[in-house]
Amino acid sequence: MNTNVVEYLPRTVTLDVSDIPLDDGGLVVMSVFTFIMCISIPLNAAIIAACFYRRLHSPMLLYIALSSLADILWEVVGISCYFSRIIARRKIISFNECLVQLFSIHCTLFQQFLTTWLMYVDRHWAIFWPYSYVALMVNKGGAVKLVIVVLTTGLLLSVSYVVVPTTLGFCNYSVVVRDVVCVSSPVARSACGNVTRSLIHSLFFQYVVYGLTAFTAMYSTWCIVHKCSKSSTEANIKALHTCFTQLFASSAQFIILIVMLVLKRFIRLPTFGFILDLLSLVTPAFVNPLIFVVILEYTILEYAH
């Protein structure tokens, strides 16, 4: 038994930014991505306003509004953390602030993927079981109830990412987290007890959410293409177009995730990894509004008839 492990949590956390370029080049890169964020926020706000203008008269409009909100929160949380480290040069934070970052990062991440999952479930249900869909999801407010259940699940998962670090054994009053932001794996590695359990928890639930969204997207797309390709009716053509448009939206999430994991694994250049991290923060919020405009158009036309 390690007698050096303290019985309480550390007071401060030092975020290691040694791999991040803090020269003029790094400031320029940070400024460019901050500018992109400032452009994408009004775009997403316009999408949300359009959904509310239509009074959220279809479940899909509700999901689009939530997805746009999730994209805004994701990039604001991430960019603000990088801004604090690189521009404000604030490297030492309290452990409580570290836990707040943990919750914010994972909460917005889960909301992004779970909202995408909801969009696929909604479209699949509407196409294959239209009568029960109208009866339960549209007429009885089932969409709102489903959103509450799913997002509450994501919220509870996010809370678990805050609770687990408080069970770790820390050997010092101040610990070093080797990352720009407090995320689960680096925080766990800064401890000296119960590390394996925390790492398993971190990876397991993240990949469950990723896998559930990816499987639902692929399976639903295959089923819809198989069904709609056999018919030339206007309704099926609209469903097929909406299906592929949704697929583009989810592809933006997974492509940037996979590219990041692969490139950062084989190209160990700090500046390159820094740019990839920033790219992953702003890409969904910048690309998705362009895709959601098409989904909005089909959704509004569908309910207009």
C-alpha positions, 0 to 999 in steps of 0.5 A, a space after each residue: 500500500 502506497 503511504 504517500 497517497 493523500 486522503 483528499 483531492 489535490 488543490 491545484 492542477 497545472 496544465 502542461 502546454 509544453 507541446 503547444 506553440 506559444 510563439 507568434 505562429 501559435 497566436 495567429 493560428 488561435 486567432 484564426 480559429 477564434 474568428 471561425 468560431 465567431 462566424 459559426 455562432 451566428 450561423 447556428 443561431 440562425 438555424 435555431 431561430 428558423 426552427 423556433 420560427 416554424 414553432 418546432 412543428 416537427 420532431 426533426 426541427 427540435 433535433 436540429 435546434 438541439 444539434 446546433 446548440 450542442 455544436 455551439 457549446 462544444 466549440 465555445 467550451 473548447 476554444 475558450 479553454 485553448 484561449 485561456 492557456 495560449 492567449 491568457 497564459 493561464 496554466 494553473 487552475 483549481 481542481 474544482 475548475 478542472 472538474 467543471 472542464 471535465 463535465 463541460 467537455 463530455 456533456 457537449 460531446 455526448 449531446 452532439 452524438 446523442 442528438 445525431 442518434 435521435 435524428 436517425 431514430 426519428 427518420 427511421 421510425 417515420 419511414 418504416 412505422 409512419 402511423 405509430 410515429 404520428 400517433 406517439 411522436 407527433 400528436 402525443 409529444 413523444 419527441 420531447 419525452 424522448 429528447 429528455 430521456 436521451 439527453 438526461 442519459 448523456 447528462 448522467 454519463 457526464 456527471 460520472 466523468 466528474 465523480 470518477 476522478 474524485 475516487 482516484 488516489 493523488 500523491 501531491 497537493 498539486 498535480 500536472 495534467 499533460 494536456 491543454 484541457 482537463 479531460 478524463 484520460 490525462 487527469 487519470 494518468 496524473 493520479 497514482 491510484 485506481 488509474 486503470 478503472 478510471 481509464 476503462 470508464 473513460 474509454 468505455 462510455 465514449 466508445 459506446 456512444 460513438 458506436 451506437 451513433 455510427 451503427 444506427 447511422 449505417 443501419 438506418 441509411 442502408 434500410 432507407 436506401 433499400 426501401 426507397 430505391 425501389 419506389 419513385 414516389 415523391 415521398 420516398 425520394 424526399 426521404 432518400 434525400 433527407 437520409 443522405 443529408 443527415 449522413 453528411 452531417 454525421 460523417 462530418 463528426 466521424 471523419 474529423 474524429 477518425 482523422 484526428 486519431 489516425 494522424 495524431 497517432 502517426 504524425 507526432 508533431 505538436 503544432 500539427 496536433 494543435 491545429 487538428 484539435 482546434 479543427 475538431 472544435 470548429 468543424 461541426 459548428 461551421 459545416 453542419 449549418 450548411 447541411 441543416 439548411 437542406 434538412 430544414 427545407 425538406 422538413 418544412 416542405 414535408 409538413 407543408 403537404 
